[in-house]
Amino acid sequence: MVPPSSALPGPTPAGRTHYAIGPGFILGLIRSRPVWTRAQLVALTGLARSTLSERIDQLAAAKLVMVGKEAMVTGGRPAESIRFNAAGGTLLVADIGGSHSRIGITDLHGSLIATTDKDIDISAGPDQILGSTLADFHTLLAENSIDASHVRGIGIGMPGPVDTATGRIVRPRTMPGWDTVAVPDYFRASFPNVPVLVDKDANIMALGEFRTSWSHEHSTTITVKVGMGIGCGLIVNDTVLHGARGAAGDIAHISRGSDVQCLCGQNGCVEAVAGGRAIAAKLNAAGRTVTTSSDIVDLVREGDALAVRLVRQAGREIGEVLIPTIALINPSLVVIGGNLADSPEPLLAGIRESVYAHSHPLSTEALQIVPSKTGPQAGLTGAAMLTLDTIFAENAVDAALSA
């Protein structure tokens, strides 16, 4: 949405008529809608035409905008058009979970160009997992004939708490050998001077889901990622909530009071009783052959009574731990994603059963509990948006173009 003229900078305390409007602000305007004319930008910003032209020339030289001629809806002679150049660079994105990873390339709109995915074991450690991710990045670039110099940013989701300022993993509960690992360091030799943004995998999934499907009608949401493990990302007033150490939304390790040991070393965590690993263990003990969350989904779709019952009970357990989170942040939307969400019923039925039966009516009277709209690509989309928010922040653009 284009900001109104009243949103532009006003007088400074020192008496200047306007704050300086640099190329970063102009780029933000240009990115906000498909096409502009120079006259429209002059009218909206109040800049002199020569000053605006200087800013646009800077952006065009950096291949961030395109200037051309096209017929406008007003008719008459073709006007000079100015639009964002989504093809002016590439982002590399990764959604790394505990047992599965997705890797992708996007343009500067965050639209996916190519993806690949595979099963992994996060306990294999950072050298193997991040080394493999780096190799996958290079493979995707080569397969799509994109030079590494075209990469403008890298966004990565990890299945544990992250210090987003440094990209370091912070005391992960189920990632042995990962504590204090600086994820960006694994990519800087291949992509020097390229910003590497890292966040929790459930947070990037929440961001991707929110921005692509829900932000026009919701400002506070919970997104739950249910696969072999369980993750949760919180959006409060349109912003990802990280908490003091990056652990906000860590519902997976809330105790359910049982003596089942979790991979984190505690007993009774909801992940230990309701995550895909717990369901798979029970199915295997009953004679099924289950390795991945996709195997569980296949059994549910086939109507396997035990699989259906276990997944619904897992939904009830997840719903129970969501109740206090719902009470605390009062969302209007809970989105259920992740690989196990590919069988939306009975998982959603179990979650809804617990939440609506045991929450305060005021918390649930406007609450929707829905399956993901964005699906498996939500994490990659969120990683792209995390990166774009950083590299196209007004001050970052101004600094880059003045260097």
C-alpha positions as CSV (number, residue, x, y, z in Angstrom):
1,M,0.0,0.0,0.0
2,V,1.3,3.4,-0.9
3,P,1.7,5.7,2.2
4,P,-0.3,8.9,2.2
5,S,1.4,12.2,1.8
6,S,0.9,12.8,5.6
7,A,3.2,9.8,6.2
8,L,6.1,11.6,4.7
9,P,8.7,13.1,7.0
10,G,7.7,16.4,8.4
11,P,9.6,19.4,9.8
12,T,12.7,18.8,11.9
13,P,13.1,20.3,15.4
14,A,15.9,22.5,13.9
15,G,13.4,24.1,11.5
16,R,14.2,22.3,8.3
17,T,11.2,21.8,6.1
18,H,11.7,18.0,5.5
19,Y,14.0,15.2,6.6
20,A,16.2,14.1,3.8
21,I,14.5,11.6,1.5
22,G,17.1,9.2,0.2
23,P,17.1,6.5,-2.3
24,G,16.0,3.9,0.3
25,F,12.7,5.7,0.9
26,I,12.1,6.1,-2.9
27,L,12.8,2.4,-3.4
28,G,10.3,1.6,-0.7
29,L,7.6,3.5,-2.6
30,I,8.5,2.0,-5.9
31,R,8.3,-1.5,-4.4
32,S,4.8,-0.8,-3.0
33,R,3.0,-1.0,-6.3
34,P,3.7,-2.3,-9.8
35,V,4.4,0.9,-11.7
36,W,4.9,4.6,-11.2
37,T,5.5,7.7,-13.2
38,R,8.1,10.3,-12.3
39,A,5.4,12.9,-11.9
40,Q,3.5,10.7,-9.4
41,L,6.7,10.3,-7.3
42,V,7.4,14.0,-7.4
43,A,3.8,14.8,-6.3
44,L,4.0,12.2,-3.5
45,T,7.4,13.0,-2.1
46,G,7.5,16.8,-2.7
47,L,11.1,16.4,-4.0
48,A,12.4,18.6,-6.8
49,R,12.3,16.7,-10.1
50,S,16.1,16.9,-10.4
51,T,16.6,15.5,-6.9
52,L,14.1,12.7,-7.6
53,S,15.9,11.9,-10.9
54,E,19.2,11.7,-9.0
55,R,17.7,9.1,-6.6
56,I,16.2,7.1,-9.4
57,D,19.5,7.1,-11.3
58,Q,21.2,5.7,-8.2
59,L,18.7,2.9,-8.0
60,A,18.8,2.2,-11.7
61,A,22.6,1.9,-11.6
62,A,22.3,-0.6,-8.8
63,K,19.8,-2.6,-11.0
64,L,17.0,-2.1,-8.4
65,V,14.6,-0.2,-10.6
66,M,13.8,-0.1,-14.4
67,V,12.9,3.0,-16.3
68,G,11.0,2.8,-19.5
69,K,8.1,4.0,-21.6
70,E,4.6,2.6,-21.5
71,A,1.0,3.7,-22.1
72,M,-0.7,4.6,-18.8
73,V,-4.4,4.3,-18.0
74,T,-4.9,8.0,-18.5
75,G,-4.3,7.6,-22.2
76,G,-2.3,10.0,-24.3
77,R,1.4,9.7,-25.1
78,P,3.3,7.0,-23.4
79,A,4.7,8.2,-20.1
80,E,8.0,7.3,-18.5
81,S,7.4,4.3,-16.2
82,I,9.4,3.4,-13.2
83,R,9.1,-0.1,-11.6
84,F,11.0,-2.3,-9.2
85,N,13.4,-4.7,-10.9
86,A,12.7,-8.1,-9.3
87,A,15.2,-9.7,-11.6
88,G,18.0,-7.4,-10.4
89,G,19.3,-10.0,-8.0
90,T,18.8,-13.4,-6.4
91,L,18.2,-14.7,-2.9
92,L,19.2,-18.0,-1.5
93,V,16.8,-19.5,1.1
94,A,16.8,-22.6,3.3
95,D,14.2,-24.0,5.7
96,I,16.2,-26.5,7.8
97,G,14.1,-28.7,10.2
98,G,15.0,-31.5,12.5
99,S,14.5,-34.2,9.9
100,H,13.9,-32.4,6.6
101,S,15.3,-29.4,4.7
102,R,14.1,-27.3,1.8
103,I,16.4,-25.2,-0.3
104,G,15.4,-22.5,-2.8
105,I,16.3,-19.6,-5.0
106,T,14.0,-16.5,-5.2
107,D,13.9,-13.3,-7.1
108,L,13.8,-9.9,-5.3
109,H,10.0,-10.1,-4.9
110,G,10.6,-13.3,-2.9
111,S,9.0,-15.5,-5.6
112,L,10.5,-18.9,-5.8
113,I,12.5,-19.8,-8.9
114,A,13.7,-23.3,-8.0
115,T,13.6,-25.6,-5.0
116,T,15.0,-28.9,-3.8
117,D,14.4,-30.9,-0.6
118,K,15.6,-33.9,1.2
119,D,15.5,-35.8,4.5
120,I,18.2,-34.9,7.0
121,D,19.2,-35.6,10.6
122,I,20.0,-32.4,12.4
123,S,22.0,-34.3,15.0
124,A,24.6,-34.9,12.3
125,G,26.0,-31.5,13.3
126,P,26.6,-28.2,11.6
127,D,29.5,-29.2,9.4
128,Q,27.5,-31.8,7.6
129,I,24.1,-30.0,7.6
130,L,25.3,-26.5,6.7
131,G,28.0,-27.9,4.4
132,S,25.3,-29.8,2.5
133,T,23.1,-26.7,2.4
134,L,25.9,-24.7,0.9
135,A,26.5,-27.4,-1.7
136,D,22.8,-27.4,-2.6
137,F,22.9,-23.6,-3.0
138,H,25.7,-23.9,-5.5
139,T,23.9,-26.8,-7.3
140,L,20.7,-24.8,-7.7
141,L,22.6,-21.7,-9.0
142,A,24.4,-23.9,-11.6
143,E,21.2,-25.6,-12.7
144,N,19.5,-22.3,-13.2
145,S,22.6,-20.6,-14.8
146,I,22.8,-18.0,-12.1
147,D,26.2,-16.6,-11.2
148,A,27.1,-16.4,-7.5
149,S,27.7,-12.6,-7.9
150,H,24.0,-12.2,-8.6
151,V,23.1,-13.3,-5.0
152,R,22.1,-10.3,-2.8
153,G,21.1,-12.1,0.4
154,I,20.7,-15.4,2.1
155,G,17.9,-16.3,4.5
156,I,18.0,-19.5,6.7
157,G,15.6,-21.0,9.2
158,M,16.9,-23.4,11.9
159,P,15.0,-25.8,14.2
160,G,16.1,-24.0,17.4
161,P,16.4,-20.7,19.1
162,V,18.5,-18.1,17.2
163,D,20.2,-14.9,18.3
164,T,19.0,-13.0,15.2
165,A,21.5,-10.2,15.6
166,T,24.4,-12.7,15.1
167,G,22.9,-15.8,13.5
168,R,24.1,-17.9,16.4
169,I,22.2,-20.9,17.7
170,V,21.3,-20.4,21.3
171,R,21.2,-23.5,23.6
172,P,19.0,-25.7,21.4
173,R,17.2,-28.5,23.2
174,T,17.4,-31.2,20.5
175,M,20.4,-30.1,18.4
176,P,23.6,-31.7,19.9
177,G,26.8,-29.9,18.9
178,W,25.0,-26.8,17.7
179,D,25.1,-24.5,20.7
180,T,26.8,-21.1,19.9
181,V,27.3,-22.1,16.2
182,A,27.4,-19.0,14.0
183,V,25.4,-20.1,11.0
184,P,26.4,-17.2,8.7
185,D,30.1,-18.2,9.0
186,Y,29.4,-21.3,6.8
187,F,28.4,-19.2,3.8
188,R,30.6,-16.1,3.9
189,A,33.6,-17.6,2.1
190,S,31.4,-18.5,-0.9
191,F,29.3,-15.3,-0.8
192,P,31.4,-12.5,0.6
193,N,29.7,-9.3,1.6
194,V,26.3,-10.9,1.2
195,P,24.1,-10.6,4.3
196,V,23.1,-13.9,5.9
197,L,19.9,-13.7,8.0
198,V,19.0,-16.6,10.4
199,D,15.9,-17.2,12.5
200,K,14.0,-20.1,14.0
201,D,12.3,-22.3,11.4
202,A,8.9,-21.8,12.9
203,N,9.4,-18.1,12.8
204,I,10.1,-17.9,9.1
205,M,7.2,-20.2,8.5
206,A,5.0,-17.9,10.5
207,L,6.3,-14.9,8.6
208,G,5.8,-16.5,5.2
209,E,2.3,-17.7,6.0
210,F,1.3,-14.3,7.5
211,R,2.6,-12.1,4.7
212,T,1.3,-14.2,1.8
213,S,-2.2,-15.1,3.2
214,W,-3.4,-13.4,6.3
215,S,-1.9,-9.9,7.0
216,H,-4.8,-8.1,5.3
217,E,-7.2,-9.3,8.0
218,H,-5.1,-10.4,11.0
219,S,-2.4,-8.7,13.0
220,T,-1.7,-11.3,15.7
221,T,-1.4,-15.0,14.8
222,I,0.1,-18.3,16.0
223,T,1.6,-20.7,13.5
224,V,2.3,-24.2,14.6
225,K,4.7,-26.4,12.6
226,V,3.9,-30.1,13.2
227,G,6.3,-32.7,11.7
228,M,8.5,-35.2,13.4
229,G,9.0,-32.4,15.9
230,I,6.9,-29.4,16.9
231,G,7.6,-25.7,16.4
232,C,5.7,-22.5,16.9
233,G,6.0,-19.0,15.6
234,L,4.2,-15.9,17.0
235,I,3.2,-12.8,15.1
236,V,2.1,-10.0,17.4
237,N,1.0,-6.7,15.9
238,D,2.4,-7.7,12.5
239,T,5.8,-8.5,13.9
240,V,7.6,-11.8,14.7
241,L,7.9,-12.2,18.5
242,H,11.4,-13.5,19.4
243,G,11.6,-13.0,23.2
244,A,14.7,-12.3,25.2
245,R,16.8,-15.2,23.8
246,G,15.0,-16.2,20.6
247,A,12.9,-18.8,22.3
248,A,9.4,-17.2,22.2
249,G,6.8,-19.7,21.1
250,D,8.8,-22.8,22.3
251,I,5.7,-24.8,23.1
252,A,7.3,-28.1,22.1
253,H,9.0,-28.5,25.5
254,I,6.1,-27.6,27.7
255,S,5.5,-30.7,30.0
256,R,2.3,-32.7,29.7
257,G,3.0,-34.5,33.0
258,S,4.0,-37.9,31.6
259,D,7.2,-39.8,32.2
260,V,8.0,-40.1,28.4
261,Q,11.6,-38.9,27.9
262,C,12.1,-36.2,25.3
263,L,15.2,-35.8,23.1
264,C,15.9,-32.6,25.1
265,G,16.4,-34.7,28.3
266,Q,13.2,-33.6,30.1
267,N,10.2,-35.8,30.6
268,G,6.7,-35.3,29.3
269,C,7.4,-32.6,26.7
270,V,4.5,-32.2,24.2
271,E,6.9,-33.0,21.4
272,A,7.8,-36.3,23.1
273,V,4.1,-37.4,23.3
274,A,2.5,-35.6,20.2
275,G,5.3,-35.0,17.7
276,G,5.8,-37.2,14.6
277,R,8.5,-39.2,16.2
278,A,6.2,-40.3,19.1
279,I,3.4,-41.2,16.6
280,A,5.9,-43.1,14.4
281,A,7.2,-45.1,17.4
282,K,3.7,-46.2,18.4
283,L,2.9,-47.1,14.8
284,N,6.1,-49.1,14.4
285,A,5.4,-50.9,17.6
286,A,2.1,-51.9,16.2
287,G,3.6,-53.4,13.1
288,R,3.5,-50.5,10.7
289,T,6.7,-49.3,8.9
290,V,7.0,-45.6,9.5
291,T,10.2,-43.5,9.0
292,T,9.0,-40.0,8.2
293,S,6.0,-37.8,8.8
294,S,5.0,-38.4,5.2
295,D,4.6,-42.1,6.1
296,I,2.2,-41.1,8.9
297,V,0.2,-38.9,6.5
298,D,0.0,-41.7,4.0
299,L,-1.5,-44.0,6.7
300,V,-4.0,-41.4,7.7
301,R,-5.1,-40.9,4.1
302,E,-5.5,-44.7,3.7
303,G,-7.9,-44.7,6.6
304,D,-5.6,-46.6,9.0
305,A,-7.6,-46.5,12.2
306,L,-4.6,-46.5,14.6
307,A,-2.9,-43.7,12.7
308,V,-6.1,-41.6,12.6
309,R,-6.5,-42.1,16.4
310,L,-2.9,-41.2,17.2
311,V,-2.9,-38.1,15.1
312,R,-6.1,-36.9,16.5
313,Q,-4.8,-37.4,20.1
314,A,-1.6,-35.6,19.1
315,G,-3.9,-32.7,18.0
316,R,-5.6,-32.7,21.4
317,E,-2.2,-32.6,23.2
318,I,-1.0,-29.7,21.0
319,G,-4.2,-27.9,21.6
320,E,-3.8,-28.2,25.3
321,V,-0.4,-26.4,25.3
322,L,-1.7,-23.8,22.9
323,I,-4.4,-22.7,25.4
324,P,-2.1,-20.6,27.6
325,T,-0.4,-19.1,24.6
326,I,-3.8,-18.1,23.2
327,A,-4.7,-16.6,26.5
328,L,-1.5,-14.5,26.7
329,I,-1.4,-13.0,23.2
330,N,-5.1,-13.3,22.2
331,P,-4.6,-14.1,18.5
332,S,-7.4,-14.0,15.9
333,L,-5.8,-16.9,14.0
334,V,-4.0,-20.2,14.6
335,V,-2.4,-21.7,11.5
336,I,-1.4,-25.4,11.5
337,G,1.4,-26.2,9.1
338,G,4.3,-28.6,8.7
339,N,4.4,-32.0,7.1
340,L,1.8,-33.6,9.4
341,A,-0.6,-30.9,8.5
342,D,-0.9,-32.5,5.1
343,S,-3.5,-34.6,6.7
344,P,-5.5,-31.6,8.1
345,E,-8.1,-33.8,9.7
346,P,-7.9,-35.4,12.2
347,L,-5.0,-33.2,13.4
348,L,-7.0,-30.0,13.3
349,A,-10.0,-31.7,14.8
350,G,-8.0,-32.6,17.9
351,I,-6.5,-29.2,18.2
352,R,-9.9,-27.5,17.9
353,E,-11.5,-29.9,20.3
354,S,-9.0,-28.9,23.1
355,V,-8.8,-25.2,22.4
356,Y,-12.5,-24.5,22.0
357,A,-13.5,-26.7,24.9
358,H,-11.0,-25.4,27.5
359,S,-10.2,-21.8,26.6
360,H,-12.0,-18.7,28.0
361,P,-14.8,-17.8,25.6
362,L,-13.4,-14.3,25.2
363,S,-10.1,-15.8,23.8
364,T,-11.9,-17.9,21.2
365,E,-15.0,-16.0,20.1
366,A,-13.1,-14.5,17.2
367,L,-10.5,-17.2,16.9
368,Q,-10.0,-19.3,13.7
369,I,-7.9,-22.5,13.6
370,V,-7.1,-23.3,10.0
371,P,-4.6,-25.3,7.9
372,S,-1.8,-23.5,6.2
373,K,-2.6,-21.8,2.9
374,T,1.0,-21.5,1.8
375,G,1.9,-25.1,2.5
376,P,5.4,-26.6,2.4
377,Q,6.9,-23.4,0.8
378,A,5.9,-21.1,3.7
379,G,9.3,-21.4,5.3
380,L,11.2,-20.6,2.1
381,T,8.9,-17.7,1.5
382,G,9.4,-16.4,5.0
383,A,13.2,-16.7,4.7
384,A,13.0,-14.6,1.6
385,M,10.9,-12.0,3.3
386,L,13.2,-11.9,6.3
387,T,16.1,-11.2,4.0
388,L,14.2,-8.6,1.9
389,D,13.2,-6.7,5.0
390,T,16.8,-6.4,5.9
391,I,18.5,-5.7,2.6
392,F,15.8,-3.2,1.5
393,A,15.5,-1.4,4.8
394,E,15.7,2.3,4.1
395,N,18.9,2.9,5.9
396,A,20.5,-0.2,4.4
397,V,19.8,0.9,0.9
398,D,21.1,4.4,1.6
399,A,24.3,3.0,3.1
400,A,24.9,0.6,0.2
401,L,24.4,3.2,-2.4
402,S,26.6,5.8,-0.7
403,A,29.5,3.3,-0.2
